[in-house]
Amino acid sequence: MSGLFFASFFMDAKGVLMYAAAAVLVVLYGRRKKFAKANWGIVGGALALGVCLNLFYTAAVYGPAQEYGGSTDSYSGVVEDVVRYDGDRVSYTLYGRAGSGRLMRVSYFTSDIGADLGDTVAISECTFAKPESDYLFDAETVCKARHIALNVTRAKDVSVRHKEGFVLSRALRDYRENAVAEFRAEMGDDCGGFLAGMVFGEKRYLDGNTRSALYRTGIGHVLAVSGLHVSIIAALIMALMKALRVNRFVSFAVVNVLIIALIALANYPVSALRAAIMLDIMYSAALFRRQNDPLNSLAAAVLLIGLYDPYCVYSAGFMLSVAGTAGVAVFAPYMTAKMEHDTVRQRLVIALVTAICTTLAVFPLCMYYFDETSLVSPFANIILLPMCTVAMVLGLVHLLTFGLLPVLRIVAGVIKLILLISDGIASVPIFHTSDDTGLLSGLLLMSAAAIIGVFIFRRDRRTLAVMTACAVALFTAVSTVMGTVRRHSFRAAVLGSGSNAAVVVTHGGHADIVDLSGHYRSAEYVRKYLTVNGIVSADTVLLTKNVQAEYSAYEKELGLFRTNRRIVTGDTRIYCGDAQTAGDSMTVSSGGCELTYEDGELTVSYDGREISFVSASEKSGRGGVTVCYGKRTSNSLPERGAVFTDDTTDELTSGSGFEIVVSRGGEYRIRRL
């Protein structure tokens, strides 16, 4: 796994230095433990194998396919996956050849063309585009994890050749979709979407606010089919088989059949595959009267998956699954090995320590993959995880009995209580933290490296616990200071996609939101920015275009954020809302900051400093920094010193994903988001 990581992320100078330092630690440890030649061969060989596998796959398969980015050609491929969205839109994953003969996997997002799993989609002409990440979505990493090299755009003359077959895959897919529809119909969108996430790993039915609340609470991991799901099912089935006195070989076979069925229903997530391999090793050890070791089982599972999939390290689910398993099955047993467990109180203490160890193991990855992470996860998991387990087991009972047992009402009641508690925890700012700059994630990784180093050379539980506590205290202090500095500095973030622009202004502990372009996705960008910067409320939300639709979008996306006042320009009355109307021009004061909007131009003034936002086709006569949003006309020249949101001619930045930071001395600095 170290080799896969090195080849994937750390082939630059800093990465080489980091791995050289790690190699020195391994050599020192090996000398201390008096490694034999076989040990050194395993360590060096595994590292080299990981590097070679990843580099070979990139050079022979993924890289050549990506070279087609920007080219136009024909394409014909077999449908491997189908994901349906609202508005009759469908995303197809195709595996086939371009007209030149290059074999590659692509993603094709289009209106429903009637293709199903196993069908062949032929495109006479299309443009291939490399996946591009933006502020909302890391498309490059996600596509690498799924081995998707390119996106198909501007497709012409698309035809579908239907093929009989794939009966089992289609049946499982249809059963999954029908079950999700039944969940949502009988339990409501929120409860049904939550159950779909727990049973099938389908997160797209949950709105952003619910997902944020779950991650802030620290139970977001239940939305991925992983070790929790697989182990619970295996434990229940094995307990039932033991009670019925079924032969252990038959019990092992039954457990495997049911686990394979669960994984297939969840569309084969790599985290569940890792858990299934570990469980097979564990149960087969008992089967053949052998001793099982969790760390060896985890290593074997990672090795098998890494050999099959050199890009598995790009999968967030896989990495979180491995880290969580290491925390609960390796780190926690070591830390609790000498703790008494005779009384209920002692067992509760052990459960709390185990939850803390698991949280610490996944904490750096949660900071990296998600916008924020919970600081009360151990306590929340002790309370909520049993409830989630009950809901999940009942949901599986509903599936296995084909709905004959009326358990969904009970599940709905349990999930409503879970969501109620999660919303309450998520609404307390001190219970969660975020990281927009990557500094906190780097601090966590360095702390983890230091703790691992101490663990290698000084295996003392008390020292390890003290170091971990110090690392947590340092992280909390740095996080608090950074958050306070960011919220009290004067900065303006320009968010959106292309020429669209929504502005979030922070100043003196206050925040104001101004939507300038009225794009339907602007509210999503704003919610993401507020989340990663730890902003929990906004003084003002000002909408200037498409005000009725934008009001609904912001009302939905900012459900977890308190907004003191909502203002819309023009005289349009907002239905089902409490927004103020302000005509075509207005001036709003907020915490010492003045927002002036007139004739499509926004001016933000704070403590003698000024930032203007104007249409790209116009010129501003104001001072300070000028941000030109929207499309620039072909005959207009870039204004000197201005920043254009949709143009690459400016050397500072382009695109609506940057932040203007104003120092106390009046200097302006632009930071890419």
ZAMARGU-4260 file (C-alpha; in steps of 0.2 Angstrom, whole numbers, plus 5000, padded with zeros to 4 digits):
<rodrens>
0) 5000/5000/5000 | 5015/5011/5004 | 5021/5008/4986 | 5004/5012/4978 | 5003/5028/4988
5) 5021/5033/4983 | 5017/5031/4964 | 5000/5039/4966 | 5003/5055/4976 | 5022/5057/4981
10) 5033/5056/4965 | 5038/5074/4968 | 5053/5080/4978 | 5044/5082/4994 | 5037/5065/4992
15) 5054/5057/4989 | 5061/5066/5005 | 5046/5060/5015 | 5048/5042/5009 | 5067/5043/5012
20) 5063/5048/5030 | 5051/5033/5032 | 5064/5021/5025 | 5076/5027/5038 | 5064/5023/5051
25) 5060/5006/5044 | 5079/5002/5043 | 5082/5008/5061 | 5067/4997/5067 | 5073/4982/5056
30) 5090/4983/5064 | 5082/4984/5082 | 5072/4969/5078 | 5086/4960/5069 | 5077/4957/5053
35) 5082/4943/5042 | 5086/4944/5024 | 5068/4937/5021 | 5061/4951/5031 | 5070/4964/5021
40) 5065/4956/5005 | 5047/4956/5009 | 5047/4975/5014 | 5057/4980/4999 | 5048/4969/4987
45) 5031/4974/4992 | 5036/4992/4991 | 5043/4990/4973 | 5028/4979/4968 | 5016/4993/4973
50) 5026/5006/4964 | 5028/4995/4948 | 5010/4990/4948 | 5003/5008/4949 | 5016/5015/4936
55) 5013/5001/4924 | 4994/5003/4924 | 4996/5022/4922 | 5008/5020/4908 | 5000/5006/4899
60) 4981/5009/4902 | 4976/5025/4910 | 4989/5037/4903 | 4986/5033/4884 | 4968/5034/4886
65) 4969/5051/4894 | 4980/5057/4879 | 4963/5057/4869 | 4957/5071/4880 | 4951/5086/4868
70) 4951/5074/4853 | 4936/5070/4842 | 4932/5052/4837 | 4919/5039/4836 | 4916/5027/4851
75) 4908/5010/4854 | 4907/5003/4872 | 4897/4991/4883 | 4886/4998/4897 | 4894/4993/4914
80) 4884/5005/4925 | 4869/5016/4924 | 4865/5030/4937 | 4848/5039/4934 | 4845/5057/4940
85) 4830/5068/4941 | 4824/5076/4925 | 4827/5060/4914 | 4845/5062/4915 | 4857/5047/4915
90) 4875/5044/4918 | 4882/5029/4908 | 4899/5020/4912 | 4905/5013/4895 | 4919/5001/4892
95) 4925/5000/4874 | 4935/5007/4859 | 4937/5023/4851 | 4938/5023/4832 | 4957/5023/4832
100) 4956/5006/4842 | 4961/5013/4859 | 4952/5003/4873 | 4946/5014/4887 | 4932/5017/4900
105) 4922/5033/4898 | 4908/5042/4907 | 4893/5048/4896 | 4880/5060/4904 | 4865/5062/4893
110) 4846/5061/4892 | 4840/5043/4894 | 4843/5034/4878 | 4836/5017/4884 | 4852/5008/4886
115) 4854/4995/4900 | 4868/4985/4907 | 4876/4974/4894 | 4870/4985/4879 | 4882/4992/4867
120) 4881/5011/4864 | 4889/5017/4847 | 4893/5035/4845 | 4898/5041/4827 | 4906/5057/4833
125) 4910/5064/4850 | 4923/5074/4859 | 4933/5066/4874 | 4936/5077/4889 | 4947/5074/4904
130) 4938/5074/4920 | 4940/5091/4928 | 4938/5094/4947 | 4930/5110/4953 | 4927/5118/4970
135) 4912/5106/4973 | 4918/5089/4967 | 4935/5081/4965 | 4930/5073/4948 | 4948/5068/4944
140) 4951/5057/4960 | 4933/5049/4959 | 4935/5045/4941 | 4953/5037/4944 | 4945/5027/4958
145) 4932/5020/4945 | 4945/5019/4931 | 4936/5031/4920 | 4948/5040/4909 | 4937/5052/4900
150) 4920/5060/4898 | 4911/5059/4882 | 4904/5076/4876 | 4895/5083/4861 | 4890/5066/4855
155) 4881/5064/4838 | 4871/5050/4830 | 4870/5039/4846 | 4863/5022/4844 | 4860/5007/4856
160) 4861/4989/4852 | 4852/4979/4865 | 4859/4963/4871 | 4850/4949/4880 | 4859/4943/4896
165) 4866/4951/4912 | 4850/4944/4919 | 4857/4943/4937 | 4865/4961/4936 | 4849/4969/4930
170) 4838/4959/4942 | 4849/4965/4957 | 4849/4983/4950 | 4830/4983/4948 | 4828/4976/4965
175) 4839/4989/4973 | 4830/5003/4964 | 4813/4997/4968 | 4818/4995/4986 | 4825/5012/4987
180) 4809/5019/4979 | 4799/5009/4992 | 4809/5016/5006 | 4806/5034/5001 | 4788/5031/4997
185) 4784/5023/5014 | 4796/5032/5025 | 4798/5049/5017 | 4813/5056/5007 | 4824/5059/5022
190) 4821/5043/5031 | 4821/5033/5015 | 4836/5041/5009 | 4845/5037/5025 | 4840/5019/5025
195) 4845/5018/5006 | 4863/5024/5011 | 4864/5012/5026 | 4859/4997/5016 | 4865/5000/4998
200) 4878/5014/5000 | 4866/5026/4990 | 4870/5043/4996 | 4862/5053/4981 | 4845/5052/4989
205) 4851/5062/5004 | 4851/5081/5003 | 4867/5091/5008 | 4861/5097/5024 | 4857/5079/5031
210) 4874/5073/5025 | 4883/5087/5033 | 4873/5084/5049 | 4878/5066/5049 | 4897/5070/5046
215) 4897/5083/5059 | 4890/5071/5071 | 4903/5058/5066 | 4891/5044/5060 | 4893/5047/5041
220) 4902/5031/5039 | 4886/5021/5041 | 4882/5028/5023 | 4895/5017/5016 | 4893/4998/5015
225) 4909/4992/5024 | 4915/4982/5038 | 4901/4987/5050 | 4887/4980/5038 | 4897/4964/5033
230) 4902/4960/5051 | 4885/4963/5058 | 4877/4951/5045 | 4890/4938/5047 | 4889/4938/5066
235) 4870/4937/5065 | 4870/4923/5053 | 4884/4913/5062 | 4875/4915/5079 | 4859/4908/5071
240) 4868/4894/5063 | 4876/4890/5079 | 4860/4890/5088 | 4853/4878/5075 | 4868/4867/5077
245) 4872/4868/5059 | 4889/4861/5053 | 4903/4875/5053 | 4907/4872/5035 | 4889/4874/5030
250) 4888/4890/5041 | 4903/4897/5032 | 4896/4894/5015 | 4879/4902/5020 | 4888/4917/5027
255) 4898/4919/5011 | 4882/4918/5000 | 4873/4931/5010 | 4888/4943/5010 | 4891/4941/4992
260) 4872/4945/4989 | 4874/4961/5000 | 4889/4966/4991 | 4881/4963/4974 | 4866/4973/4979
265) 4877/4988/4985 | 4886/4987/4967 | 4902/4980/4974 | 4910/4994/4984 | 4928/4991/4987
270) 4926/4994/5006 | 4914/4980/5007 | 4925/4968/4997 | 4939/4972/5010 | 4928/4968/5024
275) 4922/4952/5016 | 4940/4946/5013 | 4945/4949/5031 | 4929/4940/5037 | 4933/4925/5026
280) 4951/4925/5033 | 4944/4926/5051 | 4930/4913/5049 | 4941/4901/5039 | 4954/4902/5053
285) 4941/4895/5065 | 4935/4883/5052 | 4953/4875/5051 | 4957/4877/5070 | 4970/4891/5066
290) 4973/4907/5076 | 4967/4923/5067 | 4976/4940/5068 | 4967/4956/5064 | 4982/4965/5057
295) 4987/4950/5046 | 4970/4949/5040 | 4969/4967/5036 | 4986/4966/5027 | 4980/4951/5017
300) 4964/4960/5011 | 4974/4976/5006 | 4987/4965/4997 | 4973/4956/4987 | 4964/4972/4982
305) 4979/4981/4978 | 4985/4967/4966 | 4969/4968/4957 | 4966/4986/4958 | 4982/4998/4958
310) 4971/5013/4959 | 4962/5007/4975 | 4971/5021/4985 | 4960/5034/4976 | 4944/5027/4984
315) 4939/5037/4999 | 4928/5022/5004 | 4942/5010/5004 | 4954/5021/5013 | 4942/5025/5027
320) 4937/5007/5028 | 4956/5002/5030 | 4959/5016/5043 | 4943/5012/5053 | 4947/4994/5053
325) 4965/4997/5059 | 4958/5008/5073 | 4945/4996/5079 | 4954/4980/5077 | 4972/4984/5079
330) 4974/5001/5088 | 4960/4999/5101 | 4964/4981/5106 | 4982/4986/5110 | 4977/5001/5120
335) 4964/4992/5130 | 4973/4975/5132 | 4977/4978/5150 | 4961/4987/5155 | 4949/4978/5167
340) 4933/4972/5160 | 4923/4964/5174 | 4910/4977/5178 | 4898/4986/5167 | 4907/5003/5170
345) 4924/4995/5165 | 4916/4988/5149 | 4908/5005/5145 | 4925/5013/5147 | 4933/5000/5136
350) 4919/5004/5123 | 4923/5023/5124 | 4942/5020/5122 | 4938/5009/5107 | 4927/5022/5099
355) 4940/5036/5102 | 4954/5025/5094 | 4943/5022/5079 | 4939/5040/5078 | 4957/5045/5079
360) 4962/5032/5065 | 4950/5040/5053 | 4951/5058/5058 | 4965/5063/5046 | 4956/5055/5032
365) 4939/5063/5036 | 4948/5080/5036 | 4955/5076/5019 | 4940/5069/5011 | 4925/5078/5019
370) 4923/5097/5021 | 4922/5095/5040 | 4923/5082/5054 | 4916/5079/5071 | 4925/5082/5087
375) 4912/5072/5097 | 4912/5057/5086 | 4916/5044/5100 | 4902/5049/5111 | 4890/5051/5097
380) 4894/5034/5090 | 4891/5026/5107 | 4874/5033/5107 | 4869/5033/5089 | 4878/5018/5082
385) 4867/5005/5091 | 4852/5014/5084 | 4859/5014/5066 | 4863/4995/5068 | 4844/4992/5073
390) 4838/5002/5058 | 4850/4993/5046 | 4846/4976/5052 | 4828/4979/5051 | 4830/4986/5033
395) 4840/4970/5028 | 4826/4960/5036 | 4813/4969/5025 | 4824/4965/5010 | 4827/4947/5014
400) 4808/4944/5017 | 4803/4954/5001 | 4793/4966/5012 | 4782/4952/5020 | 4787/4959/5038
405) 4780/4976/5041 | 4796/4984/5049 | 4798/5000/5039 | 4787/5010/5051 | 4798/5005/5066
410) 4814/5009/5055 | 4806/5026/5051 | 4804/5030/5069 | 4822/5025/5074 | 4829/5035/5059
415) 4819/5050/5064 | 4826/5050/5081 | 4844/5048/5074 | 4841/5063/5062 | 4834/5073/5077
420) 4849/5070/5088 | 4861/5073/5073 | 4853/5089/5069 | 4855/5095/5087 | 4873/5090/5088
425) 4877/5098/5071 | 4870/5114/5076 | 4883/5116/5090 | 4898/5125/5082 | 4911/5118/5094
430) 4907/5100/5091 | 4914/5100/5073 | 4929/5107/5064 | 4934/5111/5046 | 4950/5114/5035
435) 4950/5124/5020 | 4969/5127/5018 | 4975/5109/5021 | 4986/5115/5035 | 4976/5106/5048
440) 4976/5090/5038 | 4995/5091/5036 | 4997/5094/5055 | 4986/5078/5058 | 4997/5068/5046
445) 5013/5074/5055 | 5006/5070/5072 | 5001/5053/5066 | 5019/5050/5059 | 5026/5055/5076
450) 5015/5044/5086 | 5018/5029/5074 | 5037/5032/5076 | 5035/5032/5095 | 5025/5017/5094
455) 5038/5008/5084 | 5053/5012/5095 | 5044/5013/5112 | 5030/5002/5114 | 5022/5010/5130
460) 5004/5013/5131 | 5005/5027/5143 | 5017/5037/5132 | 5007/5033/5117 | 4991/5040/5126
465) 5000/5055/5132 | 5007/5059/5114 | 4990/5056/5106 | 4981/5068/5119 | 4995/5081/5116
470) 4992/5080/5097 | 4973/5082/5099 | 4976/5097/5111 | 4988/5105/5098 | 4976/5102/5084
475) 4961/5109/5094 | 4971/5125/5098 | 4977/5128/5080 | 4960/5124/5073 | 4952/5137/5085
480) 4965/5150/5081 | 4964/5148/5063 | 4945/5148/5062 | 4945/5164/5073 | 4958/5173/5062
485) 4948/5168/5046 | 4932/5174/5052 | 4938/5190/5058 | 4948/5195/5043 | 4941/5204/5028
490) 4940/5193/5013 | 4928/5190/4998 | 4926/5173/4990 | 4920/5172/4972 | 4911/5156/4970
495) 4902/5147/4956 | 4906/5139/4939 | 4912/5148/4923 | 4905/5165/4922 | 4893/5163/4937
500) 4897/5172/4953 | 4891/5171/4971 | 4900/5181/4983 | 4903/5177/5002 | 4911/5192/5012
505) 4918/5188/5029 | 4923/5203/5041 | 4924/5205/5060 | 4916/5188/5064 | 4901/5192/5052
510) 4897/5184/5035 | 4886/5191/5020 | 4881/5182/5004 | 4877/5190/4988 | 4872/5180/4973
515) 4876/5190/4957 | 4872/5179/4943 | 4857/5168/4948 | 4864/5152/4943 | 4854/5137/4950
520) 4870/5129/4958 | 4877/5144/4966 | 4869/5140/4983 | 4878/5123/4983 | 4895/5132/4981
525) 4890/5144/4995 | 4885/5130/5007 | 4902/5121/5003 | 4912/5138/5007 | 4903/5141/5023
530) 4905/5123/5028 | 4924/5122/5025 | 4927/5138/5034 | 4917/5134/5049 | 4904/5148/5046
535) 4888/5144/5055 | 4877/5159/5051 | 4876/5174/5039 | 4870/5191/5043 | 4863/5194/5025
540) 4858/5184/5010 | 4856/5196/4995 | 4848/5188/4979 | 4849/5199/4963 | 4843/5188/4948
545) 4830/5174/4946 | 4825/5178/4964 | 4811/5166/4966 | 4821/5150/4961 | 4836/5156/4970
550) 4827/5159/4986 | 4821/5141/4986 | 4838/5135/4982 | 4846/5144/4996 | 4832/5140/5008
555) 4836/5121/5004 | 4855/5122/5004 | 4857/5133/5019 | 4846/5123/5031 | 4860/5121/5044
560) 4865/5139/5043 | 4856/5153/5052 | 4852/5168/5041 | 4847/5184/5049 | 4839/5193/5034
565) 4835/5188/5016 | 4834/5202/5003 | 4829/5201/4985 | 4831/5215/4972 | 4817/5221/4961
570) 4799/5221/4966 | 4795/5202/4965 | 4786/5195/4980 | 4794/5179/4986 | 4780/5166/4989
575) 4782/5155/5005 | 4796/5165/5011 | 4800/5181/5022 | 4812/5190/5010 | 4813/5209/5010
580) 4811/5217/4993 | 4823/5232/4989 | 4820/5238/4972 | 4834/5239/4959 | 4847/5247/4971
585) 4851/5246/4989 | 4864/5249/5003 | 4865/5236/5017 | 4876/5238/5033 | 4882/5223/5042
590) 4894/5223/5056 | 4903/5238/5050 | 4903/5232/5032 | 4893/5241/5019 | 4886/5232/5004
595) 4880/5243/4989 | 4871/5236/4974 | 4866/5247/4960 | 4864/5243/4941 | 4871/5226/4942
600) 4887/5232/4952 | 4891/5227/4970 | 4903/5237/4980 | 4909/5230/4997 | 4917/5243/5009
605) 4925/5239/5026 | 4937/5248/5037 | 4942/5260/5022 | 4945/5246/5010 | 4934/5242/4995
610) 4931/5228/4982 | 4919/5231/4967 | 4910/5217/4957 | 4904/5223/4940 | 4898/5214/4924
615) 4913/5210/4913 | 4906/5220/4899 | 4906/5236/4910 | 4920/5246/4918 | 4920/5252/4936
620) 4925/5269/4941 | 4927/5264/4959 | 4944/5261/4968 | 4951/5245/4976 | 4950/5229/4968
625) 4938/5226/4953 | 4931/5208/4950 | 4923/5206/4933 | 4910/5193/4932 | 4900/5186/4918
630) 4905/5184/4899 | 4916/5198/4892 | 4911/5204/4875 | 4924/5201/4861 | 4928/5220/4858
635) 4931/5224/4876 | 4948/5225/4883 | 4953/5218/4900 | 4953/5232/4913 | 4971/5233/4921
640) 4971/5226/4938 | 4954/5218/4937 | 4951/5200/4940 | 4940/5191/4927 | 4930/5176/4933
645) 4928/5167/4916 | 4944/5172/4907 | 4962/5165/4907 | 4970/5181/4902 | 4972/5187/4919
650) 4988/5180/4927 | 4982/5180/4945 | 4967/5169/4943 | 4952/5163/4932 | 4936/5155/4936
655) 4924/5159/4950 | 4934/5149/4963 | 4945/5161/4972 | 4946/5172/4987 | 4952/5190/4989
660) 4960/5192/5006 | 4963/5210/5012 | 4977/5213/5025 | 4976/5226/5038 | 4989/5237/5028
665) 4977/5237/5014 | 4986/5225/5003 | 4975/5213/4992 | 4980/5194/4990 | 4971/5182/4979
670) 4970/5163/4984 | 4964/5149/4973 | 4950/5138/4981
</rodrens>
